Amino acid sequence: MTEYVAPTAVKILTNQAKEYASPYLRYVFCYGEIVEDFTNQQNALKLRKHMVKTRVDEAKRQLEHIYEDVEDWLRRAERELEETQNLKHEIDRVMCFKWCPKWGWRCCLSKKLAENTSIISKLLETSNSVQVSYHGSLQGIEFTTPTDCVGPASSKSALIGIMEAINYNGVNMIKLYRMVGVGKTTLAKEVGKHAREQKLFDKIVMFTVSQNPNINKIQDKVADFFGLKFETSSQEGKAEALFRSMQSVNKILVIVDDLWEEFKLESIGIPFGDSTWYLIRRRAWVLFQERAGLDDYCSSLNDVAKEVAGECKGLPPVLDTVARALKDESLDAWRALKQRFKDSRHLVNEEVLGDVFKGLKLSYAYLKEGNNQITENDIQMYFLLCSLFPEYEEIRIEILIMCGIGVGLFPNVYSIEDKSKEIGMALKKLQKSSLLLETYDAKTIRMHGVVGDFAHRLTSTGENRFMLKDQVKEWPHLDESFGCYTAIALWNCSST
């Protein structure tokens, strides 16, 4: 009977101590329970931190923005886990004195464990939020330009004039007229750079319209600047969503590039109001008319000429050569050339483009000139690799890096970072030679179709032969030899 009453009495006294007595008595009588609670919470925090960190890493890979309180929670969780590890060592030391515990020491440790358990519980509660990231709006284009970005005095004065016009509240549209290839894009970027540095606008947006604008693509591009996710696929619905989003911003600078004719920005969803300023870069149609000997009175000829100019895709030597070749020609001659552009993916009209190919050949040969750390074989091969992709497609530089590694370029450069720098230098040289087109995304480049045709000629024979196939419905026969090819590109292949 005595043996039964004693444990019961101890249990009752322990429970009463837990419920009514001073916390210090609980630290003495409930040490084992406190240690167990602490250990459970510590393990729970480890798992929760790992889960949150995994989601944060995935969000960063998706280029999403992480909430500040989530980053702060991870830092606090890390500090707390370091503290719990120290306490864990103290628990192990107490275990060494199990049969003769130091009561004061254990009471002090028990108090620390209880306090840290409470802190961990609060951390676990605050981490219940499901959302760790959000789609942020684009900060705008990095308006980086070379040191001689503005160049001639005329360009510098143009920049000053544009900035003065932007600062004058009565101006809400500026159009740039110049011949292609003489720095309008660079000037537009410089305007954007100055506007950002002077904090003249709350948001700067830049996009391309081109001769045959893809409204949906433009709307998606503009939406990225505002972190906007469309809930509709219709152009009208997107335009309305963009209109509402842009009206919520006080002052916006919109830079529109490659505009061939009057274009209603309202169709995209861009409001034309006092809070929005536009910098419009127009192709120099007037100057193109002069080179081709056209005037404003023959609308039918001008319509065809605009289509032909559009096929030139802004490449300076092509525009200049085509305009001069067709100067004073009849409407039928213009139509015939337009049809040649449309009928063949590879334009082989030597009468019109013979001089262009000669110029491209000189530009290609010039890649060997100059004091470069990059060898001529490497930079020329990179030019040829760009021709593996469909016409005018924006080619991701990271894909080019992999292609370059695949064919053994830059053998003396070992790290991916250093290879990327070398490739960046090569691409800049190719752009300076007019062999590649500018893009507004620093991660992509483009190649003009005629330049691609020139590259395809180079890779049709010789040491570096390429195979390019489009819309392949069945694989070639296995007995066909592929050993003679340096690179093979198959686009739009059948999945069967």
C-alpha positions as CSV (number, residue, x, y, z in Angstrom):
1,M,0.0,0.0,0.0
2,T,2.8,2.4,0.9
3,E,4.6,1.6,-2.4
4,Y,1.4,2.5,-4.3
5,V,0.7,5.8,-2.4
6,A,4.2,7.2,-2.7
7,P,4.4,7.5,-6.5
8,T,0.8,8.8,-6.6
9,A,1.7,11.5,-4.1
10,V,4.8,12.5,-6.1
11,K,2.7,12.7,-9.3
12,I,0.1,14.9,-7.7
13,L,2.7,17.2,-6.2
14,T,4.5,17.4,-9.6
15,N,1.3,18.4,-11.4
16,Q,0.5,21.0,-8.7
17,A,4.0,22.3,-9.0
18,K,3.6,22.6,-12.8
19,E,0.2,24.4,-12.4
20,Y,0.5,26.6,-9.4
21,A,4.1,26.8,-8.1
22,S,6.8,29.1,-9.1
23,P,8.3,28.5,-12.6
24,Y,11.6,27.6,-10.8
25,L,10.0,24.6,-9.2
26,R,8.9,23.5,-12.7
27,Y,12.4,23.8,-13.9
28,V,13.5,21.4,-11.1
29,F,10.6,18.8,-11.2
30,C,9.9,18.9,-15.0
31,Y,13.4,18.9,-16.5
32,G,12.8,15.7,-18.6
33,E,9.6,17.1,-20.1
34,I,11.2,20.5,-20.8
35,V,14.1,18.7,-22.6
36,E,11.7,16.6,-24.7
37,D,9.6,19.7,-25.7
38,F,12.8,21.5,-26.6
39,T,14.1,18.7,-28.7
40,N,10.8,18.3,-30.6
41,Q,10.6,22.0,-31.3
42,Q,14.2,22.1,-32.4
43,N,13.6,19.2,-34.9
44,A,10.4,20.9,-36.2
45,L,12.4,24.2,-36.7
46,K,15.1,22.4,-38.7
47,L,12.4,20.8,-41.0
48,R,10.5,24.1,-41.4
49,K,13.7,26.0,-42.2
50,H,14.7,23.5,-44.8
51,M,11.2,23.7,-46.4
52,V,11.2,27.5,-46.5
53,K,14.8,27.6,-47.8
54,T,13.9,25.1,-50.6
55,R,11.0,27.3,-51.7
56,V,13.1,30.4,-51.6
57,D,15.8,28.9,-53.7
58,E,13.2,27.7,-56.2
59,A,11.6,31.2,-56.3
60,K,15.0,32.7,-57.0
61,R,15.6,30.3,-59.8
62,Q,12.3,31.6,-61.3
63,L,13.6,35.2,-60.9
64,E,11.0,36.0,-58.4
65,H,11.4,38.5,-55.5
66,I,11.6,37.2,-52.0
67,Y,9.5,38.9,-49.3
68,E,11.8,40.7,-46.8
69,D,10.1,39.1,-43.8
70,V,10.8,35.6,-45.2
71,E,14.5,36.5,-45.6
72,D,14.5,37.9,-42.0
73,W,12.7,34.7,-40.8
74,L,15.5,32.5,-42.3
75,R,18.2,34.6,-40.6
76,R,16.4,34.4,-37.2
77,A,15.8,30.6,-37.6
78,E,19.5,30.1,-38.5
79,R,20.6,32.0,-35.3
80,E,18.2,30.1,-33.2
81,L,19.3,26.7,-34.5
82,E,22.9,27.7,-33.7
83,E,21.8,28.6,-30.1
84,T,19.9,25.3,-29.8
85,Q,23.0,23.4,-30.8
86,N,24.9,25.0,-28.0
87,L,22.1,24.1,-25.6
88,K,22.1,20.5,-26.9
89,H,25.8,20.2,-25.8
90,E,24.8,21.4,-22.3
91,I,22.1,18.8,-22.2
92,D,24.6,16.1,-23.0
93,R,26.9,17.4,-20.2
94,V,24.0,17.2,-17.7
95,M,23.4,13.6,-18.8
96,C,26.9,12.8,-17.5
97,F,25.8,13.6,-14.0
98,K,22.6,11.6,-14.1
99,W,23.1,9.8,-10.8
100,C,24.4,12.9,-9.0
101,P,22.9,15.9,-10.8
102,K,23.9,19.5,-9.9
103,W,20.5,20.9,-9.2
104,G,21.4,24.5,-9.6
105,W,23.0,23.9,-12.9
106,R,20.1,21.8,-14.2
107,C,17.6,24.4,-13.1
108,C,19.4,27.1,-14.9
109,L,19.6,24.9,-18.1
110,S,16.0,24.0,-17.8
111,K,15.1,27.7,-17.8
112,K,17.2,28.4,-20.9
113,L,15.5,25.4,-22.7
114,A,12.0,26.6,-21.8
115,E,12.8,30.2,-23.0
116,N,14.2,28.9,-26.3
117,T,11.3,26.5,-26.8
118,S,9.0,29.5,-26.6
119,I,11.1,31.4,-29.1
120,I,11.0,28.4,-31.5
121,S,7.3,28.1,-31.1
122,K,6.8,31.7,-32.2
123,L,9.1,31.2,-35.2
124,L,7.1,28.2,-36.3
125,E,3.9,30.1,-36.0
126,T,5.1,33.0,-38.1
127,S,6.3,30.7,-40.8
128,N,2.9,29.4,-41.6
129,S,2.5,31.9,-44.4
130,V,2.4,30.0,-47.7
131,Q,3.7,32.9,-49.9
132,V,7.5,33.4,-49.9
133,S,7.9,35.3,-53.1
134,Y,6.2,37.5,-55.7
135,H,6.6,38.4,-59.4
136,G,8.3,41.8,-59.3
137,S,8.1,44.2,-62.2
138,L,11.1,44.6,-64.4
139,Q,13.4,47.4,-63.3
140,G,13.7,48.4,-66.9
141,I,16.5,48.0,-69.3
142,E,20.0,48.3,-68.1
143,F,20.8,51.4,-70.2
144,T,24.5,50.5,-70.5
145,T,26.4,52.1,-73.4
146,P,30.1,52.2,-74.4
147,T,32.3,55.0,-73.2
148,D,31.9,56.7,-76.6
149,C,28.2,55.9,-76.6
150,V,26.9,59.3,-77.9
151,G,29.8,59.7,-80.4
152,P,29.6,62.7,-82.7
153,A,28.8,66.2,-81.6
154,S,25.5,65.9,-83.5
155,S,24.5,63.0,-81.3
156,K,25.5,64.8,-78.2
157,S,23.5,67.8,-79.1
158,A,20.6,65.5,-80.0
159,L,20.8,64.0,-76.5
160,I,20.8,67.4,-74.9
161,G,17.8,68.5,-77.0
162,I,15.9,65.3,-76.1
163,M,16.6,65.7,-72.4
164,E,15.5,69.3,-72.5
165,A,12.3,68.4,-74.3
166,I,11.5,65.6,-71.8
167,N,12.0,68.1,-68.9
168,Y,9.6,70.5,-70.6
169,N,6.1,69.4,-69.4
170,G,4.4,70.3,-72.6
171,V,6.2,67.6,-74.6
172,N,4.8,64.1,-74.5
173,M,6.2,62.6,-77.7
174,I,9.6,62.7,-79.4
175,K,10.5,61.0,-82.7
176,L,14.0,60.2,-83.9
177,Y,14.7,60.3,-87.6
178,R,18.0,59.0,-88.8
179,M,19.4,56.5,-91.2
180,V,19.6,53.0,-89.8
181,G,22.9,52.0,-88.2
182,V,24.0,55.5,-87.1
183,G,23.1,55.2,-83.4
184,K,19.4,55.8,-82.8
185,T,19.1,52.7,-80.6
186,T,22.2,53.8,-78.6
187,L,20.8,57.3,-78.4
188,A,17.5,56.0,-77.1
189,K,19.3,53.9,-74.5
190,E,21.3,56.9,-73.4
191,V,18.2,58.9,-73.0
192,G,16.8,56.2,-70.8
193,K,20.0,56.0,-68.8
194,H,19.9,59.8,-68.2
195,A,16.2,59.8,-67.3
196,R,16.8,57.1,-64.7
197,E,19.8,58.8,-63.2
198,Q,17.9,62.1,-62.9
199,K,14.9,60.2,-61.5
200,L,12.6,62.0,-64.0
201,F,10.2,59.0,-64.2
202,D,8.7,56.4,-61.9
203,K,8.9,53.8,-64.6
204,I,10.8,53.5,-67.9
205,V,9.5,51.0,-70.5
206,M,11.2,50.1,-73.8
207,F,9.9,47.8,-76.6
208,T,10.0,47.1,-80.3
209,V,7.0,47.5,-82.7
210,S,8.6,46.6,-86.1
211,Q,6.8,46.7,-89.4
212,N,4.4,43.8,-88.7
213,P,3.8,44.3,-85.0
214,N,2.8,41.3,-82.9
215,I,0.4,43.1,-80.4
216,N,0.2,40.1,-78.0
217,K,4.0,39.9,-77.8
218,I,4.3,43.6,-77.2
219,Q,1.6,43.5,-74.5
220,D,3.4,40.7,-72.7
221,K,6.7,42.6,-72.9
222,V,5.1,45.8,-71.4
223,A,3.3,43.7,-68.7
224,D,6.7,42.3,-67.5
225,F,7.8,45.9,-66.6
226,F,4.8,46.2,-64.3
227,G,4.9,42.6,-62.9
228,L,1.4,42.2,-64.4
229,K,-0.1,38.7,-65.0
230,F,-2.9,38.7,-67.5
231,E,-6.1,36.9,-66.7
232,T,-7.2,37.0,-70.3
233,S,-5.7,36.1,-73.6
234,S,-7.6,38.6,-75.8
235,Q,-5.8,41.7,-77.0
236,E,-8.7,43.9,-75.8
237,G,-8.6,42.4,-72.3
238,K,-4.8,42.8,-72.1
239,A,-5.0,46.4,-73.3
240,E,-7.6,47.2,-70.6
241,A,-5.4,45.6,-67.9
242,L,-2.3,47.4,-69.0
243,F,-4.2,50.7,-69.2
244,R,-5.4,50.3,-65.6
245,S,-1.9,49.3,-64.4
246,M,-0.1,52.2,-66.2
247,Q,-2.6,54.8,-64.9
248,S,-1.6,53.9,-61.4
249,V,1.9,55.1,-62.1
250,N,2.6,58.8,-61.8
251,K,5.1,59.4,-64.6
252,I,6.2,56.9,-67.3
253,L,8.7,57.1,-70.1
254,V,7.8,54.9,-73.0
255,I,10.6,54.3,-75.6
256,V,9.2,52.7,-78.8
257,D,11.7,51.3,-81.2
258,D,11.5,50.2,-84.9
259,L,8.3,52.1,-85.7
260,W,7.7,52.2,-89.4
261,E,4.4,54.0,-89.5
262,E,1.8,55.7,-87.3
263,F,0.8,53.2,-84.6
264,K,-2.0,53.6,-82.1
265,L,-0.3,52.9,-78.7
266,E,-3.8,52.8,-77.2
267,S,-4.3,49.5,-79.0
268,I,-1.6,48.0,-76.8
269,G,-3.1,49.6,-73.6
270,I,-0.7,52.6,-73.3
271,P,-2.6,55.7,-72.2
272,F,-1.7,58.9,-74.1
273,G,-1.9,61.4,-71.2
274,D,0.1,64.0,-69.4
275,S,1.7,61.5,-67.1
276,T,3.3,59.6,-70.0
277,W,6.2,60.7,-72.2
278,Y,7.1,58.9,-75.4
279,L,10.4,58.6,-77.1
280,I,9.7,57.2,-80.6
281,R,12.5,55.9,-82.7
282,R,11.3,55.7,-86.3
283,R,13.1,54.0,-89.1
284,A,14.3,56.7,-91.5
285,W,11.7,56.0,-94.2
286,V,12.2,59.5,-95.6
287,L,15.9,59.0,-96.1
288,F,15.2,55.5,-97.6
289,Q,12.9,57.2,-100.0
290,E,15.7,59.6,-101.0
291,R,18.2,56.7,-101.6
292,A,15.6,54.9,-103.8
293,G,14.4,58.1,-105.6
294,L,10.9,57.7,-104.3
295,D,8.4,60.5,-103.5
296,D,5.2,60.8,-101.6
297,Y,3.0,61.0,-104.7
298,C,3.1,57.4,-105.8
299,S,1.3,55.6,-102.9
300,S,1.2,52.2,-104.6
301,L,5.0,52.2,-105.1
302,N,5.6,53.4,-101.6
303,D,3.5,50.6,-100.2
304,V,5.5,48.0,-102.0
305,A,8.8,49.8,-101.1
306,K,7.9,49.7,-97.4
307,E,7.4,46.0,-97.6
308,V,10.8,45.6,-99.3
309,A,12.4,47.8,-96.7
310,G,10.8,45.7,-94.0
311,E,12.4,42.6,-95.4
312,C,15.8,44.3,-95.0
313,K,15.1,44.1,-91.2
314,G,17.2,47.2,-90.5
315,L,20.6,45.9,-91.6
316,P,22.5,49.0,-92.8
317,P,24.3,47.5,-95.8
318,V,21.1,45.7,-97.0
319,L,18.9,48.8,-96.8
320,D,21.5,51.0,-98.6
321,T,22.2,48.4,-101.3
322,V,18.5,47.6,-102.0
323,A,17.5,51.3,-102.1
324,R,20.3,52.2,-104.5
325,A,19.7,49.1,-106.7
326,L,16.0,49.9,-107.2
327,K,16.4,53.6,-107.6
328,D,14.3,54.9,-110.5
329,E,13.0,51.4,-111.1
330,S,9.4,50.6,-112.1
331,L,6.6,49.3,-109.8
332,D,7.0,45.9,-111.4
333,A,10.7,45.8,-110.5
334,W,9.8,46.6,-106.8
335,R,7.1,43.9,-106.8
336,A,9.5,41.4,-108.3
337,L,12.1,41.9,-105.6
338,K,9.5,41.8,-102.9
339,Q,8.3,38.4,-104.3
340,R,11.9,37.1,-104.3
341,F,12.2,38.0,-100.6
342,K,9.0,36.2,-99.8
343,D,9.4,33.2,-102.1
344,S,12.8,32.1,-100.8
345,R,14.2,31.8,-97.3
346,H,17.6,32.1,-98.8
347,L,17.9,35.1,-101.1
348,V,20.4,34.5,-103.9
349,N,19.8,37.6,-106.1
350,E,23.4,38.4,-106.8
351,E,22.5,41.5,-108.9
352,V,20.9,43.1,-105.9
353,L,22.8,41.7,-103.0
354,G,26.2,41.0,-104.6
355,D,27.7,44.1,-103.0
356,V,26.1,43.2,-99.7
357,F,27.7,39.8,-99.7
358,K,31.0,41.4,-100.7
359,G,30.7,43.7,-97.7
360,L,29.8,40.8,-95.4
361,K,32.8,38.9,-96.7
362,L,35.0,41.8,-95.8
363,S,33.4,42.1,-92.4
364,Y,33.9,38.4,-91.8
365,A,37.5,38.6,-92.9
366,Y,38.1,41.7,-90.7
367,L,37.3,39.6,-87.7
368,K,40.9,38.4,-88.0
369,E,42.2,41.9,-87.7
370,G,43.1,43.8,-84.6
371,N,44.9,43.0,-81.4
372,N,42.5,40.6,-79.8
373,Q,42.9,38.0,-77.1
374,I,40.2,36.2,-79.0
375,T,41.6,34.1,-81.8
376,E,40.1,34.6,-85.3
377,N,39.0,31.0,-85.4
378,D,37.0,31.3,-82.2
379,I,35.2,34.5,-83.2
380,Q,34.5,33.4,-86.7
381,M,33.2,30.1,-85.4
382,Y,30.9,32.0,-83.0
383,F,29.5,33.9,-86.0
384,L,28.8,30.6,-87.8
385,L,27.2,29.1,-84.7
386,C,24.7,32.0,-84.7
387,S,23.5,30.9,-88.1
388,L,22.3,27.5,-86.7
389,F,19.2,29.3,-85.3
390,P,16.0,30.3,-87.2
391,E,16.0,33.7,-88.9
392,Y,15.7,36.7,-86.6
393,E,15.2,34.5,-83.5
394,E,16.4,35.9,-80.3
395,I,19.3,33.5,-79.5
396,R,20.1,33.0,-75.8
397,I,23.7,33.6,-75.0
398,E,23.8,30.7,-72.5
399,I,22.8,28.4,-75.4
400,L,25.7,29.8,-77.5
401,I,28.1,29.2,-74.6
402,M,27.1,25.5,-74.5
403,C,27.4,25.3,-78.3
404,G,30.9,26.9,-78.1
405,I,32.0,24.4,-75.5
406,G,30.6,21.6,-77.6
407,V,32.8,22.6,-80.6
408,G,35.9,23.2,-78.4
409,L,36.1,27.0,-78.5
410,F,38.3,28.9,-76.0
411,P,40.3,25.8,-75.0
412,N,42.6,27.8,-72.7
413,V,39.7,29.2,-70.7
414,Y,38.4,26.8,-68.1
415,S,35.7,28.4,-66.0
416,I,32.2,29.0,-67.3
417,E,32.4,32.6,-66.0
418,D,35.6,33.3,-68.0
419,K,34.2,31.7,-71.1
420,S,31.1,33.9,-70.8
421,K,33.3,37.0,-70.7
422,E,35.3,35.9,-73.8
423,I,32.0,35.2,-75.6
424,G,30.7,38.6,-74.6
425,M,33.7,40.2,-76.2
426,A,33.3,38.1,-79.3
427,L,29.6,39.1,-79.7
428,K,30.4,42.8,-79.2
429,K,32.9,42.6,-82.1
430,L,30.3,40.8,-84.2
431,Q,27.8,43.5,-83.5
432,K,30.3,46.3,-84.3
433,S,30.9,44.5,-87.7
434,S,27.1,44.6,-88.4
435,L,27.1,40.8,-88.4
436,L,24.7,40.6,-85.5
437,L,21.6,42.7,-84.7
438,E,21.0,44.5,-81.5
439,T,18.5,43.3,-78.9
440,Y,17.3,45.1,-75.8
441,D,17.9,42.0,-73.7
442,A,21.5,41.6,-72.6
443,K,21.0,37.8,-72.6
444,T,20.1,37.5,-76.3
445,I,21.4,38.4,-79.8
446,R,19.9,38.1,-83.3
447,M,21.2,37.5,-86.8
448,H,19.8,39.1,-89.9
449,G,18.3,36.7,-92.5
450,V,20.7,37.9,-95.3
451,V,23.7,37.6,-92.9
452,G,22.4,34.1,-92.1
453,D,22.3,33.3,-95.8
454,F,25.9,34.4,-96.1
455,A,26.9,32.2,-93.1
456,H,25.0,29.3,-94.7
457,R,27.1,29.6,-97.8
458,L,30.3,29.5,-95.7
459,T,29.1,26.3,-93.9
460,S,27.8,24.5,-97.0
461,T,31.4,23.5,-97.9
462,G,34.8,23.7,-96.3
463,E,36.2,22.7,-93.0
464,N,33.2,23.7,-90.8
465,R,30.1,22.2,-92.5
466,F,26.7,22.6,-90.8
467,M,23.5,20.7,-91.5
468,L,20.3,22.7,-91.0
469,K,16.9,21.1,-91.4
470,D,13.5,22.6,-90.7
471,Q,10.2,20.8,-90.1
472,V,11.8,17.3,-90.4
473,K,9.0,14.7,-90.4
474,E,11.2,11.6,-90.4
475,W,14.8,10.9,-89.4
476,P,17.4,10.6,-92.2
477,H,18.5,7.1,-93.2
478,L,21.0,5.6,-90.8
479,D,23.5,4.8,-93.6
480,E,23.9,8.6,-94.2
481,S,27.2,9.8,-92.8
482,F,27.2,12.7,-90.3
483,G,30.9,12.7,-89.6
484,C,31.6,15.5,-92.1
485,Y,29.5,18.0,-90.1
486,T,30.8,20.2,-87.4
487,A,27.2,21.0,-86.2
488,I,23.7,19.8,-86.9
489,A,20.5,21.8,-86.2
490,L,17.0,20.3,-86.5
491,W,14.1,22.7,-86.0
492,N,10.4,22.0,-85.7
493,C,10.8,18.3,-85.9
494,S,7.8,15.9,-85.7
495,S,7.5,14.3,-82.3
496,T,6.6,11.0,-83.9
